[in-house]
Amino acid sequence: MAFVELTKEENPKLAVQVNNSLKYQDKDGNLKDRQKVTALIDIVKEAGQVASMGKGAVSLSLNTESGYKNYFVNKNDKEDIVLVPTDKNLQNDKDNFIYFNKKVDINNPDKHFYSMSKSGNSEQIVESIKINTTDKSAYLGARVTLSNKDLLQDMIKFEQDSGEKAVATIGKNSLNIETTSELQAKREAKSQEQNQSKEIPVEIQDKNGNVVEKTSTPKRHGGIVENTLEEAQANIRAMRGKEAPEKKQFKPKAKSQDKGQDIER
């Protein structure tokens, strides 16, 4: 699945949403820097996924110190991603191609990752990509576009009719156009649902207060008050046939509004 929106040009194009930020948060929430090549691999991976959907030609534009370099995003029979220059004069020299090789994760054979080849001019091109900086972050000068005239016209008409910015969610066998506000509302609802489905830890104790078992119980929302630790323990003991839980009449709560690569060839 990928998200596509119109560019702000007079003659708009279909831009694929990618993460070109050179900043990221680690598991502790600390802001860290990403290398150019790491960001580019993520961008190319997203572009390759869209190219596999068969929705049209996918292109990557890199803003470098020597001007814009434009590439078609292709996949070979090994499922490596190959950036081929759109300039036909450059296509005869393989040094102008950039290869991203698909590798199997040895620790998890069901997963894979991509690494950028050092062949040709790839490393020099990556180093020459410009960085766009803002007060909050820095971004790699890269843009992915999709060529699909029907989708382009549909999105232009959708924005004209709705008066709002549109975004298309596309998959190999799916396509849906909606406003960005509608998509954001869906994302927030999904995030809220995931937060509400988390489990709370429960300890089962004997009559002397010793912990005999550790387990968990679902955390419920949406009109039902969360169980206290004692109630959760009683419910679990009841399920095990030890005693019946004390029944209590709960008053509904309002729903929570919380919103909640390496280089080788």
N, C-alpha and C positions, 0 to 999 in steps of 0.2 A: 504494500500500500504506500502511496506517495501523495503529496499535496502540491497542487499547481495553482498559481495565481497569475494575474496579468501584471506586466511591468508598467511603469508609469510614463512610458514614452508616448509620443504623439501617435505612433503606429505600434501599439503594444504587442509584446510577444508573450508566450507562455513560459513563465519561470518556475522551475521545480524548487520547492523549498528544501534547502540543505543547511547543515550546520557548518558554517565556515568561520565560526568563532575560534580565536586562538587562546581562549580562556576556558577552563572547566573547573568543576567542583569535585574534590575527592570525596571519599566516603564519610569523612568527618566534616564536610561542608567548607573546607578551605579552598580558596580560589588559586588555581595553578595555571601555568602557561603550557600551551601545546606547541610542538614544533610544526613548521610549515608542512613538512611531508606527512605528518600524522593527520593534520586537518585535511590535506588534499586526498589522502587515502579514503577518509570518511566521505568526502564529497563524491569522489569517483565511484565508491561503492554504491551510494544512493543513485547516482546517474546510471550505473550499470543495471540496477534493479528496474529502473524505469525503462531502459532500453529492452529488457527482457519481456516487458508487458506487451510489446507489439502495438503501441499506440502511436508510433511515429518515430522519426529520427530524433536522436538526443544529441545535443551539442554542449561542449564545455568551452567557456571563454575565460582565458587567464589574462589578467592585467599585469604585464611585466614591465621591467625597466626599459625594454626595447619595443614596447607597444603591445597591443593585444595579440594573443596567439589563440587561434580557434581550432577546435578539434571535434571530430565525430567520436561518439562513445560507442565502441563495438565490443563484441565478445567473440573469442575464437573457439575452436572445438574443445579446448581444455578448460573453457569457462574463465580463462584469463581475460581481464579487461584491457583493451588496447585503445589508446588515444591516437587517432589518425588525423593529421592536419587536413583542414578543409581546403587549403590551397593545393590544388592539383600539382603545382610545380614542386611542392615539397614532398609529395607522396612517393617519389621514386627513390628517396634516400631514407632508409630505415632508421638512421640516426635521429630523424625528426619525430619518430614515433615514441610514445611513452607506454611502457608495459607495467601492468599490475598483476602479479602472479597469484593465483588462488592456491592457498596452502591449507592442508588439513591440520587441525589442532591435535597434537599427539596426546594431549591430556583428555581430550574429548573428541573422539573421531567423528561424532555426529555434527560437529561444528567446524567452521573454516574461517580463515581471515585472508586479507590481501597484503602483499608487500610490493613495494615499488622496485623495479629493476634499476640497476645502475648503468645499464647500457645506453649508448648514444649520448644525447645531450640532456637526458632527463634531469640529472642533478643540477646542472647549470640553469635549466629553465625554472625548476622549483625555487632555487635560491633567488632568482630574479623576480619572482612574483611580488607585487607590491602589497603592502599592508595598509588597510584603512582603519584609522583609529578614531575612537569616540571617547567621551568622558568615562564611560563605563567598561569598555572592552576594546578589543582589536580584532579585525576580521581579514581573512585572506581574500585577496582580490580575485574572486572566482565566481562564475555564474553558470548555472545549468539551465538550458532551455529545451523545450519539446516542440517539435514541428507537427501540428495537427490543425489544419484549417477549420474543420468542423467544430472542434472543441473551442478553438479561438473565437469563432463567431458566436457560438452558444454562450460563452462567458461574457463577451462584450454585450450581447443582448440582455443577459441576466442582470448585469450591473445597471444597464440603462433602465430596465423595468423595475428593479427593486430599489434603485437609488443607493445601494450599499455595495461595499467591496465584496467580491465573490472569491470563493476558493473551490477547487475541484478535487475530490478525493478519488484517486484512480487505482485500479488493480488490474490484474491480467484479464479478468472477466467482469469487471465492475467499473462504474463511473457515476459519480454523484456531484452535482453542483449545488452549493448553498452559500449563505452569507457567512462571513468570518465570525460574526457574533453568534450565529447558530452553532458553528463548529466549536467555538470556545465554550458555549454552554454545555455541549455534549462532553467535552473534555473535563470540565469541572464536575459534572454529574458523575462521570466514571471515576474520577479521582476520589470523590466523596464516598462513592460506593465501596471502593477498595479500602479506604480508611475505616469504614464502618464494619467491614468483614474481618478485620483483624481479630485474633484470639487473645484472651487474657489468661495469664498463668494461674493455676490453681494447685494448692498443696492439700493432700489428704492426710489428716492427722489421726492418731489413735487417741484413746481416752486420756493418756498421759501427756498429750501434746507433741508426741514425736511424729515427724514426717515419715509416712509410710509409702507415699506415692506422689509423684508430680505429674500433672497433666494440664490440659487447657480446655477452655470452653468458649464458644462463639460470643462475640461482643455485638449485641443487637441494638439497633436504633429504629427510627421511623415509627414513633408512637409507643414504643415499649422501653421502659427504663432499664438501663444496664443492671445486671445482677450484682449484688455486693459479693465480696469474697465468701462470706459465710453462706449466703444463699446458693452460690455456685457449688460450694462444697457439699451442701445438703442435697442439691439436685443430683450430683454425681453419686453420692452414697445411695440415694434412692434408686438410681438406675442400676446400681449393683445389688439391690435388694436388701440393703442394710437398714434403712429407715425411710419413712415417707417424708418428703420435703414439706416444710410449712408453706401453706398457700397464702399469698399476699395479693391484695388488690392494688395494682399499680396505676398511677396517674400518668397519662401520656406526657412525654416531653416534646418540645418543639424540635424539629429536625435540625441537626447541626448544619451550620452554614460554612464550616471550615473548608477552605479550598486546598482544599488540599489535593604495533604495526611495525614493523621493522623493515629494513631496506636490503634487498638482495635480488639476485637474478639466477 
